[in-house]
Amino acid sequence: MRSGMILTLVAFAATSAWGQGVGFGYKLRPQFRTQITPLKDGTFQVKPVGGSSAAVTYWCGIGDYAVRTLGVSNSQRIYVSKAYEKGARTVNFSFTPPPGADTKSGYSLTVNRVGENLSAASAQNYCFDNFIDMGF
């Protein structure tokens, strides 16, 4: 009886976690899957560690770093200052708009356009997207 109750509770907890999108990524910090390098010009270079070059990986990395490591405000805007480079697999971000860049937000998440921007909280929220490394 007791083992049946424990098994039921474990099954319920696992099902609840999966239903909430927690799954395998629970409390996993994707910041550790990106390499953040502060540059002398005040920008930050983000490079993924591993195979994913999805835009969410870059935004998660800079958002999590900005909020948790640098302690910036959740409303602080983060801008792409140097767009994605295929060979280097890097993107540079800054906290100030790049000179002459169009900073109107688009309809899709991208790191391919200088001036693209998100708030620090919005960028960090991509860290909680459980499907980053699950191939979906």
C-alpha positions in Angstrom: 0.0 0.0 0.0 2.7 2.4 1.0 4.9 1.8 -2.1 1.8 2.2 -4.3 1.1 5.6 -2.7 4.7 6.7 -3.2 4.7 5.5 -6.8 1.5 7.5 -7.4 3.0 10.6 -5.9 6.1 10.3 -8.0 4.1 9.7 -11.2 1.9 12.7 -10.4 4.9 15.0 -9.8 6.6 13.9 -13.0 3.4 14.4 -15.0 2.8 17.8 -13.4 6.4 18.9 -14.1 6.1 17.8 -17.8 2.8 19.5 -18.2 4.2 22.8 -17.0 7.0 22.6 -19.5 9.6 22.0 -16.8 10.8 18.6 -18.0 14.5 18.0 -18.3 15.5 21.7 -18.2 14.3 22.3 -14.6 16.5 24.9 -13.0 19.1 24.5 -15.7 20.8 27.8 -16.4 21.6 28.1 -20.1 24.1 30.9 -19.3 26.5 28.0 -18.7 26.0 27.0 -22.3 27.1 30.4 -23.6 30.4 32.1 -23.2 30.1 35.8 -22.4 33.1 38.1 -23.1 33.0 41.7 -22.0 34.7 43.8 -24.7 36.7 47.0 -24.3 34.1 49.1 -26.2 31.4 48.3 -23.6 29.7 45.5 -25.6 29.4 41.8 -24.7 30.2 39.0 -27.1 28.1 35.9 -26.7 29.2 32.6 -28.1 27.2 29.4 -27.6 29.0 26.4 -26.1 27.7 23.3 -27.8 25.7 22.8 -31.0 22.8 25.3 -30.7 23.1 28.6 -32.7 19.4 29.4 -32.2 18.6 33.0 -31.4 17.1 32.0 -28.1 20.5 30.7 -27.0 22.1 34.1 -27.5 19.2 36.1 -26.0 19.1 33.8 -23.0 22.8 34.0 -22.5 23.0 37.8 -22.5 19.7 38.2 -20.6 20.7 35.9 -17.8 24.2 37.4 -17.6 22.8 40.9 -17.5 20.3 40.3 -14.8 22.1 37.8 -12.6 25.7 38.7 -13.0 25.6 42.5 -13.8 22.5 43.2 -11.8 20.8 45.4 -14.4 17.2 46.3 -14.2 14.6 44.0 -15.7 13.5 46.8 -17.9 17.0 47.6 -19.3 17.0 47.3 -23.1 19.6 45.0 -24.6 20.6 45.7 -28.3 22.3 43.6 -30.9 25.3 45.7 -31.8 27.0 43.2 -34.1 24.8 40.7 -35.8 25.4 36.9 -35.9 28.5 35.8 -37.7 28.2 32.3 -39.1 31.8 31.3 -39.1 32.5 32.7 -35.6 29.0 31.9 -34.2 29.1 35.1 -32.1 26.8 38.0 -31.5 27.7 41.3 -29.8 25.2 43.0 -27.5 25.1 46.4 -25.8 23.0 48.3 -23.4 22.8 51.4 -25.7 21.3 51.6 -29.1 23.9 51.2 -31.9 24.4 54.5 -33.8 22.2 54.7 -36.9 20.5 51.4 -36.3 16.8 50.8 -36.7 15.7 49.8 -33.2 12.0 49.0 -34.0 11.3 45.5 -32.8 10.4 43.0 -35.4 7.9 40.2 -35.4 10.3 37.4 -34.9 13.2 36.7 -32.6 16.5 37.3 -34.4 20.1 38.1 -33.8 20.7 38.7 -37.5 19.8 42.5 -37.4 21.8 45.2 -35.7 19.4 47.2 -33.5 17.2 44.3 -32.6 16.4 44.6 -28.9 14.6 43.1 -25.9 14.3 44.0 -22.3 16.7 42.2 -20.0 13.8 40.3 -18.4 12.4 39.2 -21.8 15.8 38.0 -22.9 16.3 36.1 -19.6 12.9 34.5 -20.0 14.2 32.5 -23.0 16.3 30.6 -20.5 13.2 29.0 -19.2 12.2 27.7 -22.7 12.6 24.0 -22.0 12.9 23.1 -25.7 16.3 24.8 -26.4 18.3 21.6 -26.3 15.6 19.0 -27.0 15.7 19.4 -30.8 12.2 20.9 -31.1 
